[in-house]
Amino acid sequence: MKHWIEAARVRTLPLSVSGIIVGSFYAMSQAMFNWKIVIFSLLTTLGLQILSNFANDYGDGVKGTDNEDRVGPKRALQSGTISPQQMKTAIKITSLITLIFALLLIYFSFKESYLWYSLFFLVLGILAIASAIRYTVGNQAYGYKGYGDIFVFIFFGLVSTFGVYFMFSKEIDWLLLLPATAIGFLSVGVLNLNNMRDEESDRKVGKNTVVVKIGSANAKKYHFFLVISAMLLILIFAFLNEFHFDQYIFVVAYFPLVGHLLTVYRNKEPKNLDPELKKLAISTFLLSVLLALALIYFISDMIVNYV
């Protein structure tokens, strides 16, 4: 069990649900909420993240990408604690469980009333599962061509935040594009850190991530762009929503983000970036929770005015 928990990469899980938290509480701020949608959207997203981690472990393991040159912690296949066949079986089981969660989420969101919406999200769910697997698995793995950032931005930023809100409201609120993009940027930032850490080993085995393509110096600039843009987008979102002064509690999460950027700026050794993955993931999760708390203010304000 210990090895499977390690293979699931628990430190990445809080990051994956950040978009769900923001989208759900934004819906709550508009007097729309359903715990079944929240629970199954969280389970579906966690399933996708674990599936992606298992597939990444398998794909990089069988390709020999995870080798002695790799800077980060040893993966399950690399260390031999889990065999390729066992991981392959786990990928199949996790895919099935995630699909079941997605089907339940679609049912509780639309039931019999919105057939086309149900079909759309079913296709989207299948694409998400396939994309999670194809990141490093197969000869045409898109993670080896530098497209991993796009997948992370779309599914863990836009789809998770917009998607869960749409399941509540059955409509698109374009203002939500600001926090959705911010969560997407921060999620890509975690992947970028991972790729900065593994740049040399990835380059040797032909894994052409964005970092390998643009080099470490530009990768740092790219990282600053992602994190700083995310912070600015949340501030713009708060301003356009006419947040009160005490609703800017989410700014607390900016302190570890700024500290993280300073660490990345000063860093000279790729291996020293490994702890920053967890810091950025937790900071993103903290930001989403604090923003959710700020959005709850609207509900309490409505209740007070009603009374």
Sequence and secondary structure as in RCSB ss.txt:
>XXXX:A:sequence
MKHWIEAARVRTLPLSVSGIIVGSFYAMSQAMFNWKIVIFSLLTTLGLQILSNFANDYGDGVKGTDNEDRVGPKR
ALQSGTISPQQMKTAIKITSLITLIFALLLIYFSFKESYLWYSLFFLVLGILAIASAIRYTVGNQAYGYKGYGDI
FVFIFFGLVSTFGVYFMFSKEIDWLLLLPATAIGFLSVGVLNLNNMRDEESDRKVGKNTVVVKIGSANAKKYHFF
LVISAMLLILIFAFLNEFHFDQYIFVVAYFPLVGHLLTVYRNKEPKNLDPELKKLAISTFLLSVLLALALIYFIS
DMIVNYV
>XXXX:A:secstr
 HHHHHHTTGGGHHHHTHHHHHHHHHHHTTT   HHHHHHHHHHHHHHHHHHHHHHHHHHHHHT SSTT  S   
HHHHTSS HHHHHHHHHHHHHHHHHHHHHHHHHHHTTT HHHHHHHHHHHHHHHHHHHHTTSSTT GGGGT HHH
HHHIIIIIIHHHHHHHHHHSS  GGGHHHHHHHHHHHHHHHHHHHHHTHHHHHHHT   HHHHH HHHHHHHHHH
HHHHHHHHHHHHHHHTT  GGGGGGGGGHHHHHHHHHHHHH   GGGGHHHHHHHHHHHHHHHHHHHHHHHHHHH
HHHHHH 
